[in-house]
Amino acid sequence: MCRWLAYIGEPLRPSTIVLDAKHSIVAQSLDSPLGAETVNGDGFGFGWYPTDAAAGTAPAFFHSIEPAWNDVNLREITRAIESPLFFTHVRAATTPPVQQTNCHPFRHDNWMFMHNGAIAGWRELRRDLTLAIDPSLYPTVLGTTDSEVVFHLALTLGLRDDPLGALGRDIRMVESVGEAKNVRFPWQGTVAVSDGTSLWAVRYSTQGRTRSLFHSVDIPTLRQMYPDQERLATFGDTAKVVVSEPLNDLPGAFLEVPESSALTIDPDGYRHQPFLAA
């Protein structure tokens, strides 16, 4: 499938975790022990909100069909900027072709979205799900992935006002259409979405065996656990990472996001809740 990383907190140079961490997202693109595929070399995307940007500002993007481990421009960009909220995604293509418009993350206005997983039976479900997108949003679907359709369905179903509720309605629609087409386990995946201020992430699959997802322990706690780790001084007190696989081997630094659950990270802190629990 894919691997992804989302950061929210004090402005940070993205290369700190995109490139320089022991098991960075670029390292995961070449060697992903917890992934469905070991190598995720079918392109990548990096999206970020500028530091001190006004509310409602659209994120900036860089997409490439090159493998992330071999792209000089990714290194240049992530070392040159700082951002309080950014997404990075490395892709292992399934059916949709390798092209820039199929690289995550996707955006619409100030919203950014990425997905690791797949809709089973996509060829059979694609028409019904695509036609359920609001006509005003349909022209902004630029690629051919199931993930981009899922994003636009979430926008159609109220993402702007109720992010987790819209994602729930979105995935239930996928499951309903899949059931009608005799697809046994239609939905699989982890999802991240942001409006530039808050971050929401979901881990859920119809089968109950979802791709891996972790979040970092809060920085003040980590500093108490590892007072000699100078690299922790790089991060502010509110820094939080959500990632497909832990970025380092420090015991207790990353916690697994439970199956069928969602997390919210916003100015009020971190909250965890069940998601589409049976």
N, C-alpha and C positions, 0 to 999 in steps of 0.2 A: 504494500500500500504506500504509505508516506510517513514522514516524521515532521513534527512541527514544534515551534517554540513561541511563546508569548511572554513579553516582559511588561510590567507596569510598576511605576515607582518614581523615585527621583530621576532626573535626566541622567542617562548613562550612555557611554560610548558603546554601541551595539557589539563591536568586535570583542568586547570583554567576555561575552557568552556565546556569540555566534561563531567566533573563530578561536579564542584563546583558552576556553575551558577545556579541561582534560578530555571530556566526552562531549564536545561542542556539537551544535546542530550540523556543522559542516563535517565533523568527524563521523556523525551518525549517517550522513549521506553516503559514506563509503563503507561504514561498518556499523550495522544496526543490530545488536544482539537480541533485542526484544521485539524487533519488527517482523512483519509477515515476510518481508524481503530483506536480505542483508544489505543490499545496495540500493540506494535511492538516487539514481543518476539521471533521471529524465526531466531535468530542468528544476528550477527553484524560483522562489519569489521572496522579496524583502519589502515590507511595507511599514511606514513609520509616520507618527504624528510629530510635527515640528515642536521643539521646545518653545513654550510661551505662546503657542498658537491660540487664537480665540476659539471659544466653544463653537462647534459646528464646522470646524475646518476639516476639509477632506485630507486623508492621508496621502503621502507621496509613495510611489511604487518604483520598484525595479524588478523586472522579470527577465529570465533568460532560459533558453533551452539547453545551455551548457550545464555539465555537472557542477554542483556548487563547489566541490573541492578543486576545480580547475579554472575558476572564474576570477580574474584579477580585479575586475570592476567591483565585485562584491567586497573584496578586501579593502579596496580604496574607499568605498562609500561607508562601510561600517566603522572604519577607523577615523573618518573625517567628520562625522556628525555626532550629535548627542540627541537623545529622544527620551521622553518619559513613558512612551508606550509604543512598542513595535512588535511585529509578527515576522517570523521567518518560517518558510515551508520548503522542504525538499521532496521531490515527487518520484514515485515509482508508478509509472503509467500502467493502467489496466487496458481497457478497450479504447478510450479516447486517444487521439494522436498526440504526439509530442509537438506542441506549438505554444507560443507565448500566451495566447489567450486562454490556454488551459492550465497555466501555472497559477497557483494560489500565492498569496491571498487575493480575494476579489473585493471590490469596493463599490459602494453606491452612496453618493453624497459623503457624509462623514462616517459612514459605517464600513467596517472591514470584517472579513469572514474567511476562515479556512477550515479544512476538513481532512481527516485521515480516515479512510474507510471506503465503502462503496454501497451502492444500491444493487442488490442482487436482481437479476433479470432486467437490467436497465434497458435493454433493447425493447422489451415488451412494455415496460412501464413509462418509457420516456415520453411518448406522445401525450398520455393522459396527464402526467405531472407538468409538462411544459405548458399545456393549454390551461392549466389552473393558475398560471401566473397572471397577475393583473395586466391588462393590455398596455397600460401606460409604462410598465416596467419591462415588458418583453423586448423592446428594441435595445435595451442595455445588456441583454444576454449575448455575449460576444464569442464564447467558446462552445465546446461540445460536451463538457463534463456534467456528470450527475451532480457534483458539488455546487456548481454555479446555479443550476436549477433549484437546488435545495435553498440556497441563499435567497434567490428571488421569490421563492415561495414563502420563506420566512418574512420577507418584506411585505408581501401580499397579505400575510396573516397577522400583521400587527407588530413586527419586530421593533419598530420605533417606540412604541408605548409599553410593550410588555415582552422583553427579549426572551426570557425563558418560557413564557406561555406560548409565544409564537413558534419557538423551536419545537415545543411539545406538539402543537397542532400540526406543524409541518411534518414531523416524523410520523405522527399517527396517520396522516394522509398517505405517506409513502407506504406504511404498513397496510392500510386499507386497500389501496390500489394493488399492492402486491398480493394480498389475500385473494382479491377478485381474479387475479391472473394466475393463481395457484403457485405463487412464489412462496416457499416455506419460511424463509428468514429474510425479509426484504431489506432491513436497515442494519448497517454496521458502521460504527464510527465514533470518533471523538471530534468535537467541534469547538472552535473559538470564535467569538464575535466581540466587537468593540464599537463604541460610538465616539471614541477619542478621550473619554473621561473614565469610563468603567470597562471592566473586562468580565465576560461570562464564558464559561467553558462547560462542556457536557461530555459525559462518557456513557454511552448507551448502545445496545444492540438488541434486536428482536430475539436473538438466540441467548442473550445473557452472557456472551463471551466476547467482550469488546476489546479492541486494541488498547495497549497500555497507555496510561496517562499519570503524571506526577505533578506535584507542586512543591515549591521550596518551603522550608520552615522559615518563620520570620527571622529577620537579620539579628535583632537583639538577642534572641535565644541562641542563634548560631554562634554569636560572639562569646556568649557564656560557655557554650559547649566546647568551643575551639579558640581559646584566647590567644594562641600562638599563630593562628592563621592570618597572616598579614593581608592576604587577598580580600578578606571580608571587609576591610576598611574601604574598599572601592565602592561598596554599596551603601545607599542610604537606609534609614531605619524602616521605610515602608516598601522597599524593593521586594518584588515577588515575581517568580518565574513559574510558568506552567509549561510543561514540556512532555513530549512522548516518552523520553527516557531520561534518567538522572544525568546531570552534567558533570558530576564528579563521583568519587568513591568514598566521600566522607559519610560514615554511618549516621543515619538520622537526619541528614541534610535535606533529603527529599522524601515526601510521603506519597503513597499511591492514592490517587483519586478512586474512591470505591465504585464498583459497578453500579449502573443505573443511578447516577447522581450528577448534580450540577454544582458549580461553585460560582460565586460572585465576588469580585474584588473591586471595590470602589473607595471613595474618600472615607467611608465609614469603616473600612477594614475588609476582612475576609469572612464569607459565610458559605456554608455547605448545606445542601438540602437534597432530598430524594428527587429523582427525575423519572417520570413515567413508571414509577414502581408498580408492580403487579398488585 
